[in-house]
Amino acid sequence: MKKLSILGSTGSIGKNTLEVVSRHPDKFKVVALAARNNIEDLELQVKEFKPDVVAVFDEEAAENLKNRDLPVDILFGEQGLIEAGIIDSADMVVSAIAGSPGLGPTYAAIQAGKDIALATKEALVMAGDIVMAAAAANGVSIIPVDSEHSAVFQCLDGRDRKEIEKIILTASGGSFLNRSLSELDKVTPEEALKHPNWDMGRKITIDSATLMNKGLEVIEAYWLFNVPLEKIDVVIHPQSIIHSMVSYVDGSVIAQMSMPDMKGPISYALSYPGRLGDILPALNLSEIRELTFEKPDVDKYPAITLTYRALESGGTMPCVLNAANEAAVDAFLDGDIAFTDIWRVVADTMSEHKTIHVDTIEDIIGVSNRARKKAEDIINIKKEQNKQ
């Protein structure tokens, strides 16, 4: 039986992970859960899965949870999240804390020798070289949970990396695939949060609409699969049935296909190298009938260009891109900037950063905090301009 610590248990990935666990109680045991402050859902999860430890980031939420007389140790703060991730009894940590706050606990779990089911792509975007070096040094397997990287992982299983011609990441195109560039200035957060295929958290849904999510996945793929940047492509695939592909030197293309449901890649990460039944219905290709592909419009989706530029710059630039994007997405969701201002804030923040190389997670977090502050300053200027 594999024992799991789930970081981000009340988010979309965390809930889907627990659903997979509930279908296979003979194969998995939850020993730790961690969340930000959603104690209502966390209380229900504790009662059902009976972990040894839970952690919440917010201290007030932790005190509230303690008053509910639950039979579990309750931790709080970043250190609490870290302790949930390094708990001795865990065999694997599901890293599903959204955004940059997931980096510290994920890195600590790697240092503790825990295998990682990775959904927190920001850990590799911010500090890919540091994280992958730590994984190698500690003999840790990092198995991707993102549907695209899970697909590539499955297509590459057992293959020599020298045989790869291209890794092709598919993108649905998000909420505004059929909108023109001129229409995007006026879209609302409510419109942007209506993803046509996937049920995801707010931040990742906005990233899907800007295609920043796909750009972040390019960076993640670079570190996960150890291929040159020029061998990673993005293609728009609105049906979200092919989750990614690998093109080989002999002209063959291998694709991984399934219904667009995160329980598929989650179950594969948890059970690898085996596969679990009772997860997703089989595809009926005669009903799907049509699978289409197109190149992303870089004028409409400049986030793609920005992420390639960040990775080419190297050093701390991907971390800066990520921090600026997080600040800009928050501002858009709060109604402070336009949708098209998201990538403008990112571009302006990157242009004011001189890339450096750092060696520690603490330094990376410091760079991220400073970049977010710079992005917030740029956002405040745009807010004032929008009032005029």
N, C-alpha and C positions, 0 to 999 in steps of 0.2 A: 504494500500500500504506500503510495506516494503522499508525503505530508507537505501541505502548501501554506505559505504565507501570502496573503493577497493584499497588496498595497493599492488602495483606491477601490475598496470593495463596494462602495455605494455609487460609483459611476457606471457608465454603460458597460465597459469591459468587465469591471468587477462583478456586476450582476449577472452578466452572461457566463462568466467563469463559474459562479456559484450554481447557475442552472446546470452547467455541464457536470459539476461535482454531484449535484443532487440526483442526476440520472445514473451515476456510477459510484454509489457509496462504497462499493467493495474495492474500488481502486484508489480513492482519494480521501484524505482527512485534512480538514482545515484546522491549522494550529494557531494562526494569527490573522487578524483583520485590521486594516488601517483605513481611515477616512479623514476628510477635512473637518467637517462639522455636522454632517447629516446623521444625527444620532437617532432619528426616528427609524430610518432604514437599518442603521447599524444595530439597534436593539433587536429588531426582528431577525437579523442575520445571526446575532449571538445566540438567540433562543433556538434557532433551527440547526446551526452548524456547531455550536458549543466549542469555540476555540479556547485556547489557554490564555491568550492575550489579545486585547484590542487597543488601538491607539487612535487618538484624534488630534489633529493639529491645534485646534482651538482649546485653550485651557478651560474657558467657561463651559464649553460643550462637554469636556471631560468631567467636570464637576456635576453637571446635569446628569450625565450617564451614570456616574457613581451613585447618585441618589435613587436610581431605579433598581438597586439591589440585584444586580446581575452576578452570576457565579463566574466571574472572569476578572483577571487583572487588567486595570485600565491605566494606560499611559497617555501622555500628551506632549505636544510640541514636536519640533523636528527630531529631537532625540528620541521621543516616543516612537515616531515613525521608523527611525533607524533600528531601535530595539525590536520592533515587530518584524523587521526585515532580516535581522541577524539571529533570531531565536534559534537556539541549538537544534530543536526538533525538526525544523523545516528542511526538506530536501530541495525544494524549488520555491523561488519567490516570483509571484506574478506582479510585475512592475507595471501598474496601470494608473499611477498618479498623474493627472494631466499637467502638462507644461513643465517649466523649469523646477518647481518644487520636488519633482520626482528624481532629480539627479542625485542628491545626497544619499537618500535611502537606498537607491539602486546601487550606487558605488559601494556603499557600506556592505550590502549583501554580497556583492562580488568579492570584496576583500575578505568576507567571512567564508568564502568558498561555496556559496549557494548557486546552483544553476538558476538561470533567469529566463522566464517567459516574458519577453520584452514587448510591452505596448507603449511605453513612454519613450517615443522616438527622440524627444528632446535630450535625453541622456547622451545619445550619440551625436546629435546635432551640436550640442554645446561642447562636448569633450570626448569626441570619438577616439582620438589617439590614446588618451589617458584610460578610458574605459576599456578599450579592447586590449591594451597592454596589461591592465590589471586582470582581465579575464584569462589571458594566456598564462600569466604568472601564477594564478591560483587554480588553474585547471578547470575553469568554469565554462560551461556551455551556455551560449546566449541563443535562444531559439525565438525567432520573431513571431509576434502575434498580429501585427498589422497584416491585413489581408494580402496586400501586395507583396510584402517581404516573405510572408508565409508561402505564397505561391512560388516565388523565386526559389526559396529554400527547398520546396518540394521538387521543382523542376531540376535543381542542381544536385539532388541527393545522389552521392556516389560518383559524381562527374569530376573530371580534372578541370580546374579553373582555366587552364591554358586552352581548352576547347571552346571557351565562350567567345562568341562574336559580339553579342549585345545582350544586355539585360533590358527588358522593355516593361516599364511600369505603366499600368493602365490607370486612367482617371475617368471618373464619370462625367466630369465637366461641371459638377455641382448644380446649385440652384438656378444659375443664370446662363446655362449653356446656349440657349436660344435667344438671349438678349444681346442687343448690339452694344458696343462700347459706349456709345453716346447715351444709352439708357441707364448705365450703371451708377452714374452720379446720384440718381434719385431713389435708388432702391433702399428699402427699410430693413432694419434688423429682423423684423418678423418675416419678411420675404426671404431673406438670406438663410434663415434657420429652417426653411422647408426643403430639406434634401429629398430628391426624387427617389432614391433607392435605399439609403442607409439610415438607421436609427442611431445617432451618435450624440455626443455631448455638444454643448453650445460652441465652444471654442473650435473644436475640430470641424464642425459643420461650416463655420465661417471660413476657416482655412480651406475647406473643400471648394467653397464658392469662389475664393480668390485664386485657387490652385496653389496657394502657399503650402498647403498640406503635401501636395505632390512634390514640390521643391524640397521640403524637409525630408521627404522619403528618398529623394535622390541622394541627399547627404547621408542618410541612414544606410542606404544600399551600398554606398561607397565604402563605408566602414565595415559593414556586416560581411560583404562578399569579396572584399579585397580585389576590386577591379579598377582599372583606370576610369576617370570621369567620362572620357569620351566613349566609353562602352556602355553608358547608361542613358537610355532614351525614355521619353514619355509620350504616350499616345492616348488620345481621348477615345473612350469606349463607353458610350452612354448606357448600355444595358447592364453593366457591372456583373457580367457573367464570367468573363475571363479576367482573372484577378491580377495576372501578370504573365509574362512569357520570357523564355530564354532562347535566343538564336545562337546556334552553334556554327563552328567553322565549316561544317559540311553542308550548310544551307538548311539544315533542319531547324524547325521552331517547335519547342515544347511549351504548351500552355497548361495552366491549372485552372479548372472551371468548377464552379459550384454556385448555388444560390447565394445572393448577397446577404449573408448572415454571419456575424462575428463569432458565433459559436463554432463554426467550422475551423477557422485558424486557431482559436483558443484550444479546442479539443486536440488538435494535432500537436500543438506545443506541449500540452500536458502529457500526452500519451506517447510522444515520439520515443522510439522509432515505430511504435505500433499505431493502430488507428482504432477509434471507438465507434461502435454502432449507436443507433438511436440519437443522432445529432441533427442531421439535415436531410430533407427529402432529396431523392435523386433527381438530377436534371432530366427534364423531358425536352429534348432538343427539337422535336417536331412541333412542340407548342411554342418554343422560343422563336424559332424560324429565322430570325435575323440578328446577326452580330455585325456591328459597324465600327469603323475606326477612322480617326482623322487626326491630323497634326494639331497641337495646341496653337492658338493664335497668340503670339507673344506680345502683340500690341494690347490685346484684351486681357491677357494674363501675364503681366510683367514680373510677377512673383517668381515664375520659373527662371527667368533670366537672372534675377537677383540671387537666387540660391546657387546657380552655377557660378556666378561671379564670386560669391562668398567662399565657396569651396576652392575655387582657383586661387583666391587670395590667401587662404589657409589661416593657420594660427587661430586667433580669437574672432575672426570675422564671422564664421557661422554662428557663434555664440551671440554676437551683437545683432545679427539678423534675427535670431530667434527672440531675443529680449525685446527688440523694437516691435516685432510682429505681435507679441503678447500684449504689449502696451497699446498698440494701435487697435487690435481686435477688441480689447476692453473698452476703449474710447468709442469705437463704432457701436458696440452693443449698448453703451450708455447714451447714445445719440449725440455725442460730442463732435464727431467728424463724419464725413461722407464715406461710403463704401470704397470709393476709388482713392480716398486719402490713406487707406491702410498701407498700400504698397508705396505711396509717396513718403509716408513717415519712415518706413523701413529704408527706402533708398537714401533719404536725407540723413538718417542716423548712421548708416554705413559710410556715407561720404565724409562724415566728420570723425570717423574712427581710423586710427593708424594701427594696423594689425600687429600684434606681438605674439610671441610664443610663451606659454606658461606651462608649468609642470604639475600643478596641484589642483584638486577640485576646489579648494578654498579660493585660489586665484581666479578660477573660472567663474565661480559664483560672484566674486567681486567685480569682474568685468561685466557680467550679466546685470548686476545691480546698477552699475554706472551707465550702461547702455540704456537700460530702462528709464533711468532718470533723464538722460539726454532725449530719448524719444518722447517722454512726457512733456519736456520743455517745448519740443517741436509741435506736439499736439496742442499745447496751450496757445501757441502762436497761430495755428490754423483755426482754432476756436474763435480767436479774436478777429481773424480775417473773415470768417464766415458770418460774424455779426454785422460786419460793415456793409 
